[in-house]
Amino acid sequence: MTTKDLLEKARELISDPARWTKGAVARDLNGEPIEEFSSDAVCFCSIGVVSSVANCLGLFNSTTHLLDRCAGKRGYPNILSFNDAPTTTHEDIVSLFQEAINDAS
């Protein structure tokens, strides 16, 4: 798996607004915060979805670096602060993932 593959898979997982969240790396069906690796996780933040599909720490780091750089272009210090910003929408997140995918090409 490459960084681009990971970004595409992560984007696919959170392309449905019901599978994206703020304020926790992942949530269960009841909306309770949960670890992103749990089989009960049904929605994820940007970091949680990358972490849940990453197959190695190096790939996780290179992927989050790309996402952080894209968030920086929008005036945020990192992907987590962009994800959890009150004004960030699901469309904003999907767009940021697409930008990172394009940058990874």
C-alpha positions in Angstrom: 0.0 0.0 0.0 1.3 3.5 -0.9 0.5 6.8 0.7 -1.9 7.5 -2.2 -3.6 4.2 -1.8 -4.1 4.9 2.0 -5.5 8.3 1.2 -7.9 7.0 -1.3 -9.1 4.2 1.0 -9.5 6.7 3.9 -11.4 9.1 1.7 -13.7 6.4 0.5 -14.5 5.4 4.1 -15.5 8.9 5.2 -17.1 9.9 1.9 -20.4 9.2 3.5 -21.1 12.0 6.0 -22.4 9.5 8.5 -18.9 7.9 8.7 -17.1 11.2 9.6 -16.9 12.8 13.1 -15.3 15.6 15.0 -14.0 15.6 18.5 -13.0 12.0 18.7 -10.8 9.7 16.6 -13.8 7.3 16.2 -17.3 6.7 17.5 -19.6 3.7 18.0 -23.3 3.5 16.9 -24.3 5.4 20.1 -22.0 8.2 19.2 -19.6 7.4 22.1 -15.9 8.0 21.5 -14.0 4.7 20.8 -10.6 3.6 19.5 -10.3 3.7 15.8 -9.2 0.0 15.7 -12.3 -1.2 17.5 -14.7 -3.4 15.4 -17.5 -1.2 16.9 -16.2 2.0 15.3 -18.6 3.3 12.7 -17.3 6.8 12.0 -13.9 8.4 12.2 -12.2 11.8 12.2 -9.5 12.4 9.6 -6.7 11.0 11.8 -8.8 8.1 13.0 -9.6 7.0 9.5 -6.0 7.2 8.4 -4.9 5.3 11.5 -7.5 2.6 11.0 -6.3 1.8 7.5 -2.6 2.4 7.8 -0.5 -0.8 7.7 2.7 0.7 9.1 3.8 3.7 11.2 5.9 5.1 8.3 2.9 5.1 6.0 0.7 6.7 8.7 3.4 9.5 9.2 3.8 10.2 5.5 0.0 10.4 5.0 -0.6 12.7 8.0 2.3 14.9 6.8 0.5 15.4 3.5 -2.8 16.1 5.2 -1.1 18.5 7.6 0.4 20.3 4.6 -3.0 20.6 2.9 -4.6 21.8 6.2 -1.7 24.4 6.4 -2.7 25.8 3.0 -6.1 26.5 4.6 -4.6 28.3 7.6 -4.6 25.4 10.1 -1.5 24.0 11.9 -2.5 20.4 11.2 -5.2 18.1 10.0 -6.7 17.5 13.5 -7.3 21.2 14.1 -8.9 21.5 10.6 -11.1 18.4 11.2 -12.3 19.7 14.5 -12.7 23.4 13.6 -16.3 24.5 14.1 -16.7 25.7 10.5 -15.2 22.6 8.8 -17.8 20.6 6.9 -17.8 17.1 5.6 -17.3 18.5 2.1 -14.2 20.4 3.3 -12.7 17.1 4.6 -13.4 15.2 1.4 -11.9 18.1 -0.6 -8.8 18.1 1.6 -8.3 14.4 1.2 -8.6 14.8 -2.6 -6.0 17.5 -2.6 -3.7 15.2 -0.6 -4.3 12.4 -3.1 -3.4 14.7 -5.9 -0.3 15.8 -4.1 0.7 12.2 -3.5 0.5 11.4 -7.2 
